[in-house]
Amino acid sequence: MAEYLLYLWQVEDMIRACGLDLDTIERNLVSRYNVDEALRGEIRDWYESLVKMMQLEHVERSGHLQISKNVLIRLNDLHRQLLASDKYPEYGADYYRTLPFIVELRAREGEQARTDELETCFNALYGVLMLRLQGKQVSRDTEVAIAQISHFLGLLAAYYKRDEDEEPLFD
């Protein structure tokens, strides 16, 4: 789920970079898929539906689609359940190892820190992903923080998968 959320955010930004223009999206994104024409049409339709959703939800310039927000809401719900439960102490321990990094990130955001803790973590991962895609370096301290945040979100994603696909974690 964590990777899916980051992927959705990246797709939103790619659509914005194309100016929400379907011809530009076709030329710069859809045409790069090495698939048959039928599947390419489905991909084109998917991008078109995302453009329409972005327009309807007024996130053409910034923000995230409701589908992204729903993923984050579900992850936050599970996060709170895991923290409140004594059945999963390793999750709580990993959260408390990550918390100093979250606090530091939120302090850097200042008064603009209106996001919850998980969104702060995802924003950090996404920011570093964007820096790496641009070929920019990140500091050693940032690497350490991102490694811990990634581990924490990976653990949460594993619990999510287990809860959804295998066995419910909570009754």
C-alpha positions in Angstrom: 0.0 0.0 0.0 2.8 2.4 0.8 4.4 2.0 -2.7 0.9 2.3 -4.2 0.3 5.6 -2.5 3.7 7.0 -3.5 3.0 5.9 -7.1 -0.4 7.7 -7.1 1.3 10.9 -5.9 3.9 10.6 -8.7 1.1 10.0 -11.3 -0.7 13.1 -10.0 2.5 15.1 -10.5 3.2 13.7 -13.9 -0.4 14.7 -15.0 0.2 18.2 -13.6 3.5 18.4 -15.5 1.5 17.6 -18.7 -0.9 20.5 -17.8 -3.8 18.0 -17.5 -3.8 18.0 -21.3 -4.8 14.5 -22.7 -2.8 15.0 -25.9 0.4 15.8 -23.9 -0.3 12.9 -21.6 -0.7 10.6 -24.6 2.5 11.8 -26.1 4.7 11.9 -23.0 3.2 9.1 -20.8 0.9 6.7 -22.6 3.0 6.3 -25.7 5.9 5.0 -23.6 4.1 1.8 -22.6 5.3 -1.1 -24.6 1.8 -2.8 -24.8 -0.7 -3.7 -27.5 -3.2 -1.0 -28.7 -6.1 -2.4 -26.6 -4.1 -2.1 -23.4 -2.8 1.3 -24.4 -6.4 2.4 -24.8 -7.2 1.3 -21.3 -4.1 3.1 -20.0 -5.2 6.3 -21.9 -8.7 5.9 -20.4 -7.2 5.5 -16.9 -5.2 8.7 -17.3 -8.3 10.5 -18.6 -10.3 9.4 -15.6 -7.6 10.7 -13.3 -7.6 14.1 -15.1 -11.3 14.3 -14.7 -11.1 13.4 -11.0 -8.3 16.0 -10.4 -10.5 18.6 -12.0 -13.6 17.7 -10.1 -11.7 17.5 -6.8 -9.9 20.8 -7.6 -6.4 19.3 -7.2 -5.1 20.5 -10.6 -2.2 22.4 -9.0 -1.6 20.7 -5.7 -3.1 18.3 -3.2 -4.1 14.7 -3.7 -7.1 12.8 -5.1 -9.6 11.4 -2.7 -8.5 7.9 -3.7 -5.1 8.8 -2.3 -6.6 10.3 0.8 -8.7 7.1 1.3 -5.6 5.0 1.3 -4.0 7.3 3.9 -7.1 7.2 6.0 -7.2 3.4 6.0 -3.4 3.3 6.9 -4.0 5.8 9.7 -6.9 3.7 11.1 -4.7 0.6 11.1 -1.8 2.6 12.6 -3.9 3.7 15.5 -5.3 0.2 16.1 -1.8 -1.3 16.1 -0.5 1.3 18.5 -3.4 0.8 20.9 -3.1 -3.0 20.8 -0.7 -5.0 23.0 -0.8 -7.8 20.4 1.8 -6.0 18.2 4.5 -4.6 20.5 7.1 -4.6 17.6 5.0 -2.1 15.7 4.9 0.2 18.7 8.6 -0.1 19.2 9.3 0.7 15.5 7.0 3.6 15.7 8.8 5.1 18.7 12.1 4.6 16.9 10.7 6.6 14.0 9.0 9.3 16.1 12.0 11.5 16.6 12.4 11.8 12.8 8.7 12.6 12.4 9.0 15.3 15.1 12.0 16.8 13.4 10.2 16.8 10.0 7.2 18.4 11.5 9.3 21.1 13.2 10.8 21.9 9.8 7.3 22.3 8.4 6.5 24.8 11.2 3.0 26.2 11.3 2.3 24.5 8.0 2.5 21.1 9.7 -1.2 20.3 9.2 -0.5 16.7 8.2 -0.8 13.7 10.4 2.3 11.6 11.2 1.9 9.1 8.5 1.4 11.8 5.8 4.6 13.5 7.2 6.4 10.2 6.6 5.0 9.8 3.1 5.9 13.4 2.3 9.5 12.8 3.4 9.8 9.6 1.3 8.2 11.3 -1.7 10.5 14.3 -1.4 13.6 12.2 -1.3 12.3 10.2 -4.3 11.9 13.4 -6.3 15.4 14.6 -5.3 16.9 11.2 -6.4 14.9 11.4 -9.7 16.5 14.8 -10.3 19.9 13.4 -9.6 20.4 15.4 -6.4 22.2 14.2 -3.3 20.7 13.9 0.1 22.6 14.2 3.4 23.7 11.3 5.5 21.2 12.4 8.3 18.4 12.4 5.7 19.4 8.9 4.5 19.3 7.6 8.1 15.9 9.2 8.7 14.5 7.9 5.4 15.8 4.4 6.1 13.9 4.3 9.5 10.8 5.9 8.0 10.9 3.4 5.1 11.2 0.5 7.5 8.3 1.7 9.7 6.0 2.3 6.7 7.1 -1.1 5.3 6.0 -2.7 8.6 2.7 -0.9 8.5 2.2 -2.0 4.8 2.9 -5.6 5.8 0.3 -5.4 8.5 -2.1 -3.8 6.1 -1.6 -6.6 3.6 -2.0 -9.2 6.3 -5.2 -7.6 7.5 -6.7 -7.3 4.1 -5.6 -10.5 2.4 -4.8 -13.1 4.9 -6.3 -12.7 8.4 -8.0 -9.7 10.1 -5.7 -8.3 12.7 -8.6 -7.1 14.8 -12.1 -8.4 15.3 
